[in-house]
Amino acid sequence: MPLLHSDLLTLIAEVSAAFVGFSLIIGFLQPDQEKARIRARSMQSVAELAIIACFGALIVLVVNSFGIPPEISWRAGSLTTAILWLSLHVYAVREMKRSGPIGSSNVKYVVWLAKSGIILLVLNTAFLPDYAGAVHVAGLFISLVASGMLFLISTFRLSSDESGT
């Protein structure tokens, strides 16, 4: 049985790579300002969320390329992506606390999205619904949305906080 949604997985991997590139470029080109450390940490989190989505997309394709049935490929992909995401989420939260508060209340939505995505992938692993592929893709989409939100907060909200607006 062919792997459904393989075209979406490829698209997610491509978009994720672009997110990683943009966040790294912006992170390296930041002027030395008061909140430079916070912004650099935020951009690192943007890249991490995008890497999670890219990993989650590619792991399913790689596992399936070994002839493993799609149901198991989705389960393995969801499990490994959830473990990676949870690990990086815990690390990111610790690092953000060390860097100092971002000052934007919108960050709580990014944290909420991350937790929702992790839970969705874990549920996909544990219960393997009939729509395992679609649920996995939805989890990866949540990672990209969280990455995009954090990118916007880091780029525009931190700048407006610095200028006092």
C-alpha positions as CSV (number, residue, x, y, z in Angstrom):
1,M,0.0,0.0,0.0
2,P,1.5,3.4,-1.0
3,L,2.2,6.0,1.6
4,L,-0.5,8.7,1.5
5,H,0.4,12.3,2.0
6,S,4.0,11.8,0.8
7,D,3.7,15.0,-1.3
8,L,2.7,16.9,1.8
9,L,5.6,15.5,3.7
10,T,8.0,16.7,1.0
11,L,6.4,20.1,1.0
12,I,6.6,20.4,4.8
13,A,10.3,19.5,4.6
14,E,11.0,22.1,2.0
15,V,9.1,24.9,3.9
16,S,10.8,23.9,7.1
17,A,14.2,24.2,5.5
18,A,13.3,27.8,4.4
19,F,12.3,28.6,8.0
20,V,15.6,27.3,9.4
21,G,17.5,29.3,6.8
22,F,15.6,32.6,7.4
23,S,15.8,32.3,11.2
24,L,19.6,31.6,11.1
25,I,20.3,34.5,8.8
26,I,18.3,36.9,10.9
27,G,19.8,35.5,14.1
28,F,23.4,36.1,12.8
29,L,22.6,39.5,11.3
30,Q,21.1,41.0,14.5
31,P,22.8,44.2,15.7
32,D,24.2,44.2,19.1
33,Q,21.2,45.6,21.0
34,E,19.9,45.3,24.6
35,K,17.6,42.3,23.7
36,A,20.0,40.6,21.3
37,R,20.5,37.5,23.5
38,I,16.7,37.1,23.8
39,R,16.2,37.5,20.1
40,A,19.0,35.1,19.3
41,R,17.4,32.5,21.6
42,S,14.0,33.1,20.0
43,M,15.4,32.6,16.5
44,Q,17.1,29.4,17.7
45,S,13.7,28.2,18.8
46,V,12.2,29.1,15.4
47,A,14.9,27.0,13.8
48,E,14.3,24.1,16.3
49,L,10.6,24.1,15.6
50,A,11.2,24.0,11.9
51,I,13.8,21.2,12.3
52,I,11.1,19.3,14.2
53,A,8.7,19.6,11.3
54,C,11.4,18.7,8.8
55,F,12.5,15.7,10.8
56,G,8.9,14.6,11.3
57,A,8.2,14.8,7.6
58,L,11.4,13.0,6.5
59,I,11.4,10.2,9.1
60,V,8.1,8.8,7.8
61,L,9.5,8.8,4.3
62,V,12.7,7.1,5.4
63,V,11.0,4.5,7.5
64,N,8.6,3.7,4.7
65,S,11.4,3.4,2.1
66,F,12.5,0.3,3.9
67,G,9.3,-1.4,3.0
68,I,7.7,-1.0,6.4
69,P,3.9,-0.7,6.2
70,P,2.4,2.8,6.2
71,E,0.6,2.2,9.5
72,I,3.9,1.5,11.3
73,S,5.7,4.2,9.4
74,W,3.2,6.8,10.7
75,R,3.4,5.4,14.3
76,A,7.2,5.4,14.3
77,G,7.3,8.9,12.8
78,S,4.9,10.3,15.3
79,L,6.7,8.7,18.2
80,T,10.2,9.8,17.3
81,T,9.0,13.3,16.4
82,A,7.1,13.7,19.7
83,I,10.2,12.6,21.6
84,L,12.4,15.0,19.7
85,W,9.9,17.8,20.1
86,L,9.4,17.2,23.8
87,S,13.2,17.2,24.4
88,L,13.7,20.4,22.5
89,H,10.7,22.1,24.1
90,V,12.0,21.4,27.6
91,Y,15.4,22.7,26.5
92,A,13.9,25.8,24.9
93,V,11.8,26.7,27.9
94,R,14.9,26.4,30.2
95,E,17.0,28.5,27.9
96,M,14.3,31.2,27.5
97,K,14.1,31.5,31.3
98,R,17.9,31.9,31.4
99,S,17.9,34.5,28.6
100,G,15.2,36.6,30.3
101,P,11.5,37.3,29.5
102,I,10.6,38.1,26.0
103,G,8.0,40.5,27.2
104,S,5.3,39.4,24.7
105,S,2.3,37.7,26.0
106,N,1.9,36.0,22.6
107,V,4.7,33.6,23.5
108,K,2.2,31.7,25.7
109,Y,0.3,30.8,22.5
110,V,3.5,29.4,21.0
111,V,4.0,27.3,24.1
112,W,0.4,26.2,24.0
113,L,0.8,25.2,20.3
114,A,3.9,23.2,21.0
115,K,2.2,21.3,23.8
116,S,-0.8,20.6,21.6
117,G,1.4,19.3,18.8
118,I,3.3,17.0,21.1
119,I,0.1,15.6,22.6
120,L,-1.4,15.2,19.1
121,L,1.6,13.2,18.0
122,V,1.6,11.1,21.1
123,L,-2.1,10.3,20.7
124,N,-1.4,9.4,17.1
125,T,1.3,6.9,18.3
126,A,-0.8,5.4,21.1
127,F,-4.2,5.0,19.4
128,L,-3.3,5.0,15.6
129,P,-6.5,6.3,14.3
130,D,-7.7,5.5,10.7
131,Y,-6.3,8.9,9.7
132,A,-2.8,8.5,11.2
133,G,-1.2,10.2,8.2
134,A,-3.5,13.2,8.3
135,V,-3.0,13.5,12.1
136,H,0.8,13.3,11.8
137,V,0.7,16.0,9.1
138,A,-1.5,18.1,11.3
139,G,1.1,17.8,14.1
140,L,3.9,18.9,11.8
141,F,1.7,21.8,10.6
142,I,1.3,22.9,14.2
143,S,5.1,22.9,14.6
144,L,5.4,25.2,11.5
145,V,2.6,27.5,12.8
146,A,4.4,27.8,16.1
147,S,7.7,28.5,14.4
148,G,6.1,31.2,12.3
149,M,4.4,32.8,15.2
150,L,7.7,32.9,17.2
151,F,9.4,34.3,14.1
152,L,7.0,37.1,14.0
153,I,7.2,37.8,17.7
154,S,11.0,37.7,17.6
155,T,11.2,39.9,14.5
156,F,8.5,42.5,15.1
157,R,7.4,42.4,18.8
158,L,10.9,42.5,20.2
159,S,11.8,45.4,17.9
160,S,8.7,47.4,19.0
161,D,9.5,46.6,22.7
162,E,13.0,48.1,22.2
163,S,11.7,51.3,20.6
164,G,9.1,51.7,23.4
165,T,6.0,51.3,21.2
